[in-house]
């Protein structure tokens, strides 16, 4: 049986990042809060990035939704500079979030 997924749209505030840096910031946030086992259960995947608007799309497992949101919300610094990753939208389909 397939796992249910949720798509999360985040805005980056505090500093301007490129796609590679944004991926690293999200990965660091998830692994530091959830650990390796929790990160694998969350199955968080960086899907898309919009550099102009500083938005990115993340997919995660429905069962680990709350812990994934918490891990990203706790990311307050990246490269020794303040950053905020704000949840803008959440949905069960990409079409409703990334439009």
C-alpha positions in Angstrom: 0.0 0.0 0.0 1.2 3.5 -0.8 2.0 6.0 1.9 -0.1 9.1 1.9 2.0 12.3 1.3 1.6 16.0 2.0 3.1 18.8 0.0 4.4 21.8 1.9 5.2 25.3 0.5 7.8 27.2 2.4 9.0 30.8 2.1 12.6 31.6 3.0 13.1 34.8 5.1 16.2 36.4 6.5 18.6 35.7 3.8 18.6 34.9 0.1 19.5 31.3 -0.8 20.2 29.4 -4.0 18.7 26.0 -4.6 21.7 24.1 -3.3 21.9 26.1 -0.1 18.1 25.8 0.4 18.3 22.0 0.0 21.2 21.9 2.5 19.3 24.0 5.1 16.2 21.7 4.9 18.3 18.6 5.1 20.2 19.9 8.1 16.9 20.9 9.8 15.3 17.5 9.3 18.3 15.5 10.3 19.2 17.5 13.4 15.7 17.3 14.8 14.5 13.9 13.7 17.8 12.0 13.4 18.5 9.4 10.7 15.7 7.1 11.6 13.1 9.8 11.9 14.2 11.4 8.7 13.9 8.2 6.8 10.4 7.7 8.2 9.4 11.3 7.3 10.6 10.6 3.8 11.0 14.4 3.3 12.0 15.3 -0.3 12.9 18.7 -1.6 10.8 19.0 -4.8 11.0 22.4 -6.4 12.6 25.8 -5.8 11.7 29.3 -7.0 14.8 31.5 -6.5 13.0 34.8 -7.4 10.3 34.4 -4.8 12.5 32.4 -2.4 9.9 29.6 -2.2 10.4 25.8 -2.1 8.2 22.8 -2.2 8.7 19.9 0.2 7.0 16.5 0.2 6.7 14.4 3.3 4.8 11.4 4.7 1.4 12.1 6.3 2.4 10.1 9.3 5.4 12.3 10.0 3.8 15.6 9.0 3.8 17.3 12.4 7.4 16.3 13.2 8.6 17.5 9.8 6.9 20.9 10.2 8.4 21.2 13.6 11.9 20.3 12.4 11.9 23.0 9.7 10.3 25.6 12.0 13.2 25.1 14.4 15.8 26.1 11.8 16.8 29.6 12.9 20.3 29.9 11.5 22.1 28.8 8.4 25.8 29.6 7.7 25.9 31.5 11.0 23.2 34.0 9.8 19.6 34.1 10.9 17.0 32.5 8.7 13.3 31.7 9.0 11.5 29.0 7.0 7.8 29.9 7.0 5.1 27.4 6.1 2.8 29.1 3.5 0.5 26.3 2.2 -0.1 22.6 2.8 -2.1 20.2 0.6 -2.4 16.6 -0.5 -1.6 17.5 -4.1 1.1 19.6 -5.8 -1.5 21.3 -8.0 -3.1 23.1 -5.0 0.2 24.2 -3.5 2.5 25.1 -6.4 0.4 27.3 -8.6 
